[in-house]
Amino acid sequence: MSTGSRSPLRLGTRKSLMATTQSQGVADALSRLTGHAVELVGVTTQGDVSKALLAQIGGTGVFVNALRDKVLSGEVDFAVHSLKDLPTSETPGIVLAATPARDDARDALCGPAKLADLPRGARIGTGSPRRVAQLRALRPDLEIVPIRGNADTRLRKVADGELDAVVLAHAGLKRIGRLDAVSEVFDPDQMLPAPGQGSLALECRADRDDLRALLGTIDDAPTRRAVTAERTVLAVLEAGCSAPVGTYAAEVDERLHLTATVAAYDGSRQVRLSASGHPDAAEQLGRDLADRLLAQGADQLMGERE
């Protein structure tokens, strides 16, 4: 299919290196599969300009709302987000049109050594309560330092000796070509990732049936089922992306396996449960597992902060 005289599709994206890199990957895939030209339109969000920690400025949605406004107004045709940044509640007029094949969902430690080999009292940087809670469960002696900024900014704090290590998403490090900084990749048995981590979300206006079909060409069904299960857990728990909730789902032997944890912020306690079911019942699987977490006191753990 040739592009002919059609206007390029306008893809709204945050302006960071990581965001533009992943958005360009989506643009290239769409052009390859559909013949449509795609141009990137940079958008500044509240999360990009605020220096406050995400939990302090509202957590979920701070990287998303400005992009959604551009989609709704028609200034861009669609937007690409990191799926873990998306609120679980639906936005009127907006539809999740595609979730491309997921990258590695795991968290990575960036420093001079593996977590077990870092000295007692090592300073580890992260802005995620989920990572804080699980790090403290693994190494109660660590000093956890709250940080903001893009991946390069965080890695520089390690290079400059300000921190002993930082924890970042493996997928993001891969997208910006910084896997050289990784000293350890955490297995989900050690640290469960954020719901939807490693996944991208393509959103467009709900009334654009033509565009929904076009974007759907790069939708990956196993990814969509897995992240649906994970995000349903988050939705039922009524927790945002700043809550100490970790989830991971994957299909193995035609079954969808889901594990979730809710951890106390100080790492002293956590509720961790697993379930499996038919991949087509992803949402119900997540709902049932969340109900079991709540029955074991997960809501009390989410409400505890220092």
C-alpha positions as CSV (number, residue, x, y, z in Angstrom):
1,M,0.0,0.0,0.0
2,S,1.5,3.4,-0.9
3,T,1.1,6.5,1.1
4,G,-0.1,8.4,-2.0
5,S,-1.3,11.9,-1.2
6,R,-2.6,11.1,2.3
7,S,-1.5,13.4,5.1
8,P,0.9,11.8,7.6
9,L,-0.7,10.5,10.8
10,R,0.3,12.7,13.7
11,L,1.6,10.8,16.7
12,G,1.6,12.6,20.0
13,T,4.6,11.7,22.3
14,R,6.4,13.0,25.3
15,K,9.7,14.7,24.3
16,S,12.2,12.6,26.3
17,L,14.7,10.4,24.5
18,M,12.9,7.2,25.8
19,A,9.5,8.4,24.7
20,T,10.5,9.6,21.3
21,T,12.5,6.4,20.7
22,Q,9.6,4.1,21.5
23,S,7.2,6.3,19.6
24,Q,9.5,6.2,16.5
25,G,9.5,2.5,16.8
26,V,5.7,2.4,16.7
27,A,5.7,4.9,13.7
28,D,8.1,2.7,11.8
29,A,6.1,-0.4,12.4
30,L,2.9,1.2,11.4
31,S,4.4,2.6,8.2
32,R,5.9,-0.8,7.4
33,L,2.6,-2.6,7.9
34,T,0.1,-0.1,6.5
35,G,2.0,2.2,4.2
36,H,0.9,5.3,6.2
37,A,3.5,8.0,6.9
38,V,3.6,8.9,10.6
39,E,5.1,12.1,12.0
40,L,6.0,12.6,15.7
41,V,4.5,15.6,17.6
42,G,6.2,16.4,20.9
43,V,4.0,17.2,23.9
44,T,5.1,18.4,27.3
45,T,3.2,16.9,30.2
46,Q,2.8,17.8,33.9
47,G,5.1,14.9,34.8
48,D,7.9,16.3,32.6
49,V,7.9,19.8,34.2
50,S,7.3,19.0,37.8
51,K,10.3,18.3,40.1
52,A,8.1,16.7,42.7
53,L,7.9,12.9,43.2
54,L,5.1,11.3,41.3
55,A,3.2,10.3,44.4
56,Q,3.1,14.0,45.4
57,I,1.7,15.3,42.1
58,G,-1.0,12.7,41.7
59,G,0.9,9.7,40.4
60,T,-1.2,8.1,37.7
61,G,-2.0,10.3,34.7
62,V,0.7,13.0,35.1
63,F,2.5,11.8,31.9
64,V,-0.8,11.1,30.1
65,N,-3.4,13.8,30.4
66,A,-1.8,16.4,28.2
67,L,-1.4,13.8,25.4
68,R,-5.0,12.8,25.8
69,D,-6.1,16.4,25.5
70,K,-4.3,16.7,22.2
71,V,-6.0,13.5,20.9
72,L,-9.4,14.7,22.0
73,S,-8.9,18.1,20.4
74,G,-7.7,16.6,17.1
75,E,-4.3,18.2,17.3
76,V,-2.8,14.7,17.0
77,D,-4.3,11.5,15.6
78,F,-3.1,9.2,18.3
79,A,-0.7,9.0,21.2
80,V,1.9,6.5,22.4
81,H,2.3,6.0,26.2
82,S,4.2,3.7,28.4
83,L,1.3,1.5,29.5
84,K,2.3,1.5,33.2
85,D,1.7,5.3,33.2
86,L,-2.0,4.9,32.1
87,P,-4.8,5.3,34.7
88,T,-6.9,2.1,34.9
89,S,-10.1,4.1,34.7
90,E,-11.5,4.8,31.2
91,T,-11.5,8.2,29.8
92,P,-14.6,9.3,27.8
93,G,-13.9,9.6,24.1
94,I,-10.6,7.8,24.3
95,V,-9.9,4.2,23.4
96,L,-6.9,1.9,23.9
97,A,-6.5,0.9,20.2
98,A,-3.4,-1.3,20.4
99,T,-0.8,-2.8,22.7
100,P,2.2,-3.8,20.6
101,A,4.3,-6.9,21.6
102,R,5.8,-6.4,25.1
103,D,9.4,-5.9,25.8
104,D,11.1,-7.4,28.9
105,A,8.9,-6.4,31.8
106,R,11.5,-6.8,34.5
107,D,13.3,-4.3,36.7
108,A,17.0,-3.8,36.5
109,L,19.6,-2.8,39.0
110,C,22.2,-0.4,37.6
111,G,25.4,-0.1,39.7
112,P,28.8,-1.8,40.3
113,A,27.4,-5.1,41.6
114,K,24.4,-7.3,42.1
115,L,22.1,-6.4,45.0
116,A,23.4,-9.1,47.3
117,D,27.0,-7.8,46.8
118,L,26.4,-4.2,47.5
119,P,27.8,-3.0,50.9
120,R,25.6,-2.7,54.0
121,G,23.7,0.6,54.0
122,A,24.2,1.2,50.2
123,R,22.3,4.1,48.8
124,I,19.8,3.0,46.2
125,G,17.8,5.5,44.1
126,T,14.2,5.0,43.0
127,G,11.0,7.1,42.8
128,S,8.7,4.1,42.9
129,P,7.0,3.0,46.2
130,R,6.6,-0.4,44.6
131,R,10.3,-0.8,44.2
132,V,11.0,0.7,47.6
133,A,8.8,-1.8,49.3
134,Q,10.3,-4.8,47.5
135,L,13.9,-3.6,47.9
136,R,13.4,-3.2,51.6
137,A,12.0,-6.7,51.8
138,L,15.1,-8.0,50.0
139,R,17.7,-5.9,51.9
140,P,16.3,-4.1,55.0
141,D,19.7,-2.4,55.5
142,L,19.6,-0.4,52.4
143,E,19.2,3.4,52.3
144,I,16.5,4.1,49.7
145,V,16.9,7.6,48.2
146,P,13.8,9.1,46.4
147,I,14.8,10.4,42.9
148,R,13.2,11.9,39.8
149,G,14.4,12.5,36.3
150,N,15.0,10.6,33.1
151,A,17.1,7.4,32.9
152,D,20.3,9.2,32.0
153,T,19.9,11.7,34.9
154,R,19.5,8.8,37.3
155,L,22.4,6.8,35.9
156,R,24.6,9.9,36.2
157,K,23.9,9.9,40.0
158,V,25.6,6.5,40.1
159,A,28.5,7.5,37.9
160,D,29.1,10.6,40.0
161,G,29.1,8.6,43.3
162,E,26.0,10.3,44.6
163,L,24.2,6.9,44.7
164,D,25.5,3.3,44.8
165,A,22.9,2.1,42.4
166,V,19.5,2.8,40.9
167,V,16.6,0.6,39.8
168,L,15.1,1.2,36.4
169,A,12.9,-0.7,33.9
170,H,14.9,-3.0,31.7
171,A,12.7,-2.2,28.7
172,G,13.4,1.5,29.0
173,L,17.1,1.0,29.3
174,K,17.0,-1.2,26.2
175,R,15.1,1.5,24.2
176,I,17.8,4.1,24.9
177,G,20.7,1.8,24.4
178,R,21.9,1.7,28.1
179,L,21.8,-2.0,28.9
180,D,25.6,-1.6,29.6
181,A,24.7,0.0,32.9
182,V,22.8,-3.1,34.2
183,S,24.4,-5.1,36.9
184,E,21.4,-7.4,37.6
185,V,18.0,-8.1,36.2
186,F,15.5,-8.9,38.8
187,D,13.5,-12.1,38.3
188,P,9.8,-11.6,39.1
189,D,10.3,-14.0,42.0
190,Q,12.5,-11.3,43.5
191,M,10.7,-8.1,42.4
192,L,7.4,-8.0,40.6
193,P,7.2,-5.2,38.0
194,A,4.6,-2.5,37.7
195,P,1.3,-3.5,36.0
196,G,1.9,-3.1,32.2
197,Q,5.6,-2.5,32.6
198,G,7.5,-3.0,29.3
199,S,4.3,-2.5,27.3
200,L,3.2,0.5,25.1
201,A,-0.3,1.8,24.7
202,L,-1.7,3.4,21.5
203,E,-4.7,5.6,22.2
204,C,-7.0,7.4,19.8
205,R,-10.4,9.0,19.8
206,A,-13.2,6.4,20.2
207,D,-15.1,7.8,17.2
208,R,-12.2,7.2,14.8
209,D,-13.1,3.7,13.6
210,D,-10.8,3.9,10.6
211,L,-7.8,4.8,12.9
212,R,-8.7,2.1,15.4
213,A,-8.5,-0.5,12.7
214,L,-5.3,0.9,11.4
215,L,-3.6,1.0,14.8
216,G,-4.9,-2.5,15.5
217,T,-2.5,-3.9,12.9
218,I,0.3,-3.8,15.5
219,D,-1.8,-5.0,18.4
220,D,-0.4,-8.2,20.1
221,A,-3.1,-10.4,21.6
222,P,-1.0,-12.2,24.2
223,T,0.4,-8.8,25.4
224,R,-3.1,-7.4,25.6
225,R,-4.4,-10.3,27.6
226,A,-1.4,-10.3,30.0
227,V,-1.6,-6.5,30.7
228,T,-5.4,-6.7,31.0
229,A,-5.0,-9.2,33.9
230,E,-2.3,-7.1,35.6
231,R,-4.2,-3.8,35.2
232,T,-7.4,-5.3,36.5
233,V,-5.7,-6.2,39.7
234,L,-4.6,-2.6,40.1
235,A,-8.1,-1.3,39.2
236,V,-9.9,-3.6,41.7
237,L,-7.4,-2.6,44.4
238,E,-8.2,1.0,43.5
239,A,-4.5,1.7,43.5
240,G,-2.6,4.1,41.3
241,C,0.9,3.8,39.7
242,S,2.4,5.2,42.9
243,A,1.1,2.3,45.1
244,P,3.3,-0.5,46.2
245,V,1.6,-3.0,43.9
246,G,3.6,-5.4,41.6
247,T,2.1,-7.8,39.1
248,Y,3.2,-10.0,36.2
249,A,1.2,-12.2,33.8
250,A,2.4,-14.4,31.0
251,E,0.9,-17.2,28.8
252,V,2.5,-20.6,29.2
253,D,1.1,-23.8,27.7
254,E,-2.2,-22.0,26.7
255,R,-2.8,-20.8,30.3
256,L,-2.4,-17.3,31.6
257,H,-0.4,-17.2,34.8
258,L,-0.7,-14.1,37.0
259,T,1.2,-13.2,40.2
260,A,0.6,-10.1,42.2
261,T,1.9,-8.6,45.4
262,V,1.0,-5.7,47.7
263,A,3.9,-4.8,50.1
264,A,4.2,-2.6,53.1
265,Y,6.2,0.5,52.3
266,D,8.8,-0.5,54.9
267,G,9.2,-3.9,53.4
268,S,8.2,-5.7,56.6
269,R,5.1,-7.5,55.2
270,Q,3.7,-8.4,51.8
271,V,0.8,-10.3,50.5
272,R,1.8,-12.3,47.4
273,L,-0.6,-14.6,45.5
274,S,-0.8,-16.4,42.1
275,A,-3.5,-17.7,39.9
276,S,-3.9,-19.1,36.4
277,G,-6.8,-19.5,34.0
278,H,-7.9,-19.4,30.3
279,P,-6.2,-16.5,28.5
280,D,-9.6,-15.2,27.3
281,A,-10.7,-14.7,30.9
282,A,-7.8,-12.3,31.7
283,E,-10.0,-9.7,33.3
284,Q,-11.8,-12.1,35.5
285,L,-8.5,-13.7,36.5
286,G,-7.2,-10.3,37.6
287,R,-10.5,-9.5,39.5
288,D,-10.5,-12.8,41.4
289,L,-6.8,-12.4,42.4
290,A,-7.4,-8.9,43.6
291,D,-10.3,-10.0,45.7
292,R,-8.1,-12.6,47.3
293,L,-5.4,-10.0,48.0
294,L,-8.0,-7.8,49.7
295,A,-9.2,-10.7,51.7
296,Q,-5.7,-11.1,53.1
297,G,-5.4,-7.4,54.1
298,A,-3.8,-5.9,51.0
299,D,-5.8,-2.6,51.4
300,Q,-4.2,-2.1,54.9
301,L,-0.7,-2.5,53.5
302,M,-1.4,0.0,50.7
303,G,-2.5,2.6,53.2
304,E,0.7,2.5,55.3
305,R,3.5,5.0,54.6
306,E,6.3,6.2,56.7
